[in-house]
């Protein structure tokens, strides 16, 4: 069943809502004059990359931890060019798996251009948005909304007197902002070597050398994507597993979770670890559960989507 082509629908609907890229095809924040490479073909390729990755995880029953640490991804010709990878022949519908993608700063979900681009305001990067995405979507943190009045950062990175890292340090000096920003800014700063459309870079738009050093919560230091992956592996992997389990259960049941679902979630997590983190163990645990077998009616995709949103 998991090898069925409909796994792609699960990857699109569940993955798109869980990781908040479902509406990326309508994004219009990128300045196409400054970033002419960002055309409709590249935007569609960015959107398709996580879908193909998640669908591959489902259909080939891979470890869900590959989403965090996998050193491979899938690209078509426009995306390979954007990632400065060896050229891929064929048209935009020709996708290939790229192993050792870490040599190009890729691999797994975290450095995919769709997330880096969606979480940038157009003419600069945004460690705040990128870090919030990691904390909220990947690690499942619940973070309160920002205060009504939030100081604006400069719109154009090329015209800013200071790099984004220094501007954020000033921002965190405000006690109203510091408590929350200390929880996620650091997760976004590791991506400063990816520009506003997710292309790798060594200098920002003003020509300043980018700094990807991070001091993670708990006093753990790291550099760039590899540093973030090491930190998650050592300190936050359980949070990722818990969040994925909860979101998939919400999607499968088509409703928000109840206190009575906690034993099922415990079983999902235990079975996942015992089964080598294979995706099928999550599915097996859900579909054999009383909650799933005794549903009153079959939820539609739209109902699943709404339930998932309510469960966020």
C-alpha positions in Angstrom: 0.0 0.0 0.0 2.8 2.4 0.9 4.4 1.9 -2.5 1.2 3.2 -4.2 1.5 6.3 -6.3 -1.0 7.9 -3.9 1.8 8.3 -1.4 2.6 11.4 -3.3 -0.8 12.8 -2.3 0.0 12.1 1.4 3.4 13.8 0.9 1.7 16.9 -0.6 -1.2 17.3 1.8 0.3 16.0 5.0 3.9 17.2 4.4 2.7 20.5 2.9 0.6 21.4 5.9 3.0 20.0 8.5 6.0 21.9 7.1 3.9 24.9 5.9 4.9 24.9 2.3 1.5 24.0 0.8 1.0 27.6 -0.5 4.5 28.1 -1.9 3.3 28.0 -5.5 1.6 31.4 -4.9 4.6 33.1 -3.2 5.2 36.6 -4.7 7.7 38.1 -2.2 10.8 37.4 -4.4 12.1 40.4 -6.3 12.5 38.9 -9.7 14.6 41.8 -11.0 17.2 41.2 -8.4 16.8 37.4 -8.6 16.0 36.7 -12.3 16.8 33.0 -11.8 13.7 32.7 -9.7 11.3 31.9 -12.5 8.1 29.8 -12.5 10.0 26.7 -13.4 12.4 27.1 -10.4 9.6 28.0 -8.1 7.7 24.8 -9.0 10.9 22.7 -8.7 11.4 24.1 -5.2 7.8 23.2 -4.3 8.2 19.7 -5.6 11.5 18.8 -3.9 10.1 18.1 -0.4 7.1 16.3 -1.9 9.4 13.9 -3.7 11.6 13.5 -0.7 8.7 12.7 1.7 7.1 10.5 -0.9 10.3 8.6 -1.3 10.5 8.2 2.5 7.0 6.7 2.5 7.3 4.5 -0.6 10.7 3.1 0.2 10.0 2.9 4.0 13.1 4.9 4.9 14.0 6.2 8.3 12.1 9.4 9.2 15.4 10.7 10.5 16.6 11.0 6.9 14.4 14.1 6.8 16.8 15.6 9.3 20.2 14.0 8.5 19.9 12.5 5.0 22.7 13.4 2.7 20.6 13.0 -0.4 17.8 14.9 -2.2 16.0 15.0 -5.5 16.5 17.6 -8.2 15.4 18.4 -11.8 17.4 20.5 -14.3 16.3 23.9 -12.9 16.9 23.0 -9.3 20.2 21.3 -10.0 21.4 24.5 -11.7 20.2 26.6 -8.8 22.1 24.3 -6.4 25.2 24.4 -8.5 25.1 20.7 -8.9 26.2 18.7 -12.0 23.7 19.4 -14.8 20.7 17.1 -15.1 19.6 16.3 -18.6 16.0 16.3 -19.8 13.0 18.5 -19.2 11.6 19.8 -15.9 9.7 16.6 -15.3 13.0 14.6 -15.1 14.0 14.2 -11.5 17.0 12.4 -10.2 18.3 11.4 -6.7 21.5 13.1 -5.8 23.6 11.3 -3.2 26.4 13.1 -1.3 24.3 16.2 -1.6 26.0 17.6 1.5 28.9 18.5 -0.8 26.6 21.1 -2.3 25.1 22.2 1.1 22.0 20.1 0.6 20.5 16.9 1.9 17.3 16.3 3.9 14.6 18.8 4.5 16.4 21.6 6.4 18.4 23.2 3.5 15.8 22.9 0.8 15.3 26.1 -1.1 11.5 26.1 -0.7 11.9 26.7 3.1 14.8 29.1 2.8 12.9 31.2 0.2 9.5 31.1 1.8 11.0 32.3 5.1 12.8 35.3 3.6 11.2 38.6 2.9 12.5 39.2 -0.6 15.6 41.4 -0.5 17.3 39.9 2.5 17.4 36.8 4.5 15.4 36.4 7.7 17.0 34.3 10.5 13.9 35.1 12.5 11.5 33.5 10.0 13.9 30.6 9.2 14.6 30.0 12.8 10.9 30.2 13.8 10.2 27.6 11.0 12.7 25.2 12.5 11.5 25.7 16.0 7.8 25.6 15.2 7.5 23.1 12.3 10.5 20.8 12.7 10.9 20.8 16.5 7.3 21.3 17.4 7.7 24.2 19.8 4.7 26.3 20.8 5.8 29.9 20.6 3.4 32.8 21.5 2.6 35.4 18.8 4.8 38.6 18.6 3.8 41.8 20.4 1.5 44.2 18.4 4.4 46.6 17.6 7.6 44.9 16.3 10.6 47.0 15.2 11.2 46.5 11.5 14.5 45.4 10.1 15.9 47.1 7.0 14.1 45.9 3.9 17.1 45.6 1.6 20.2 43.7 2.8 22.4 45.4 0.3 21.6 48.8 1.7 21.9 47.9 5.4 24.8 49.3 7.4 25.0 46.1 9.5 24.7 42.5 8.7 21.5 40.8 9.7 23.2 39.0 12.6 24.2 42.3 14.2 20.7 43.8 13.6 19.1 40.9 15.4 21.5 41.2 18.3 20.2 44.8 18.7 16.7 43.5 18.4 17.2 41.0 21.2 18.4 43.8 23.4 14.8 44.8 23.7 13.4 42.8 26.7 10.0 42.6 25.1 11.5 40.7 22.1 14.4 38.8 23.8 12.5 36.0 25.5 11.1 34.5 22.3 13.8 35.4 19.9 16.4 33.7 22.1 14.5 30.5 21.4 14.7 30.5 17.6 17.0 33.2 16.1 20.0 30.9 16.5 18.4 28.2 14.3 18.0 30.8 11.5 21.5 32.2 11.8 23.1 28.9 10.7 21.4 29.5 7.3 23.1 32.8 6.5 25.2 31.2 3.9 22.0 30.7 1.9 20.6 33.8 0.2 17.0 35.0 0.0 16.2 32.4 -2.7 18.1 29.6 -1.0 21.2 29.8 -3.1 24.6 29.2 -1.4 26.7 32.2 -0.8 29.8 33.3 1.1 28.9 37.0 1.2 25.7 38.8 1.8 24.1 41.2 -0.6 26.2 44.0 0.7 29.4 42.1 0.1 30.1 41.2 3.7 31.4 37.7 4.6 28.6 35.7 6.2 28.9 34.2 9.6 27.1 30.9 10.3 28.4 30.3 13.9 25.7 29.6 16.4 25.5 29.2 20.2 22.6 26.9 20.6 20.5 26.6 23.8 22.4 24.9 26.5 25.7 26.4 25.5 26.3 24.1 22.5 28.3 25.8 19.7 28.1 24.8 16.1 28.7 26.0 12.5 26.1 26.1 9.8 23.8 23.3 8.8 26.1 20.6 10.1 26.1 22.3 13.5 22.3 22.5 13.6 22.0 18.8 12.7 24.5 17.8 15.4 22.6 19.9 17.9 19.3 18.4 17.0 20.8 14.9 17.1 22.2 15.4 20.5 19.5 17.5 22.2 16.2 17.7 20.2 15.7 14.6 18.1 13.0 13.4 20.5 11.1 16.7 19.8 11.2 16.1 16.1 9.9 12.5 16.5 7.2 13.6 18.9 6.0 16.4 16.6 5.9 14.2 13.5 4.0 11.5 15.4 1.4 14.0 16.6 0.9 15.7 13.2 0.6 12.4 11.4 -2.0 11.1 14.0 -4.0 14.4 13.6 -4.0 14.0 9.9 -5.0 10.3 10.0 -7.8 10.8 12.5 -9.1 14.0 10.9 -9.5 15.7 14.3 -7.6 17.4 17.1 -5.9 15.1 19.6 -7.5 14.2 22.9 -5.9 13.3 26.3 -7.1 9.8 25.6 -4.8 9.7 22.6 -1.6 9.9 24.7 -1.2 6.1 25.1 -1.4 5.7 21.3 1.2 8.4 20.8 3.4 6.7 23.4 3.1 3.5 21.3 3.9 5.3 18.1 7.1 6.7 19.5 8.1 3.4 21.1 7.4 1.4 18.0 9.2 3.9 15.8 12.4 3.7 17.8 12.1 -0.1 18.0 11.6 -0.4 14.3 14.6 1.6 13.3 12.5 4.8 12.8 11.0 3.3 9.6 8.0 5.3 8.4 5.8 2.1 8.2 5.9 1.7 11.9 4.1 5.0 12.4 1.4 3.9 9.8 1.0 0.4 11.3 0.6 1.7 14.8 -2.1 4.2 13.6 -4.1 2.0 11.4 -4.3 -0.8 13.9 -5.4 1.5 16.8 -8.9 1.7 18.1 -9.0 5.4 17.4 -8.5 4.8 13.7 -10.6 1.6 13.4 -13.6 3.1 15.2 -13.8 6.5 13.4 -17.4 7.5 12.8 -16.8 8.4 9.2 -14.1 8.8 6.7 -12.6 12.3 6.8 -11.9 14.1 3.5 -8.5 15.5 2.6 -9.8 19.0 3.4 -11.0 17.8 6.8 -7.7 16.3 7.5 -6.0 19.6 6.5 -8.3 21.6 8.8 -7.7 19.2 11.7 -4.0 19.4 11.2 -4.2 23.2 11.3 -6.2 23.1 14.6 -3.6 20.8 16.1 -0.8 23.2 15.4 
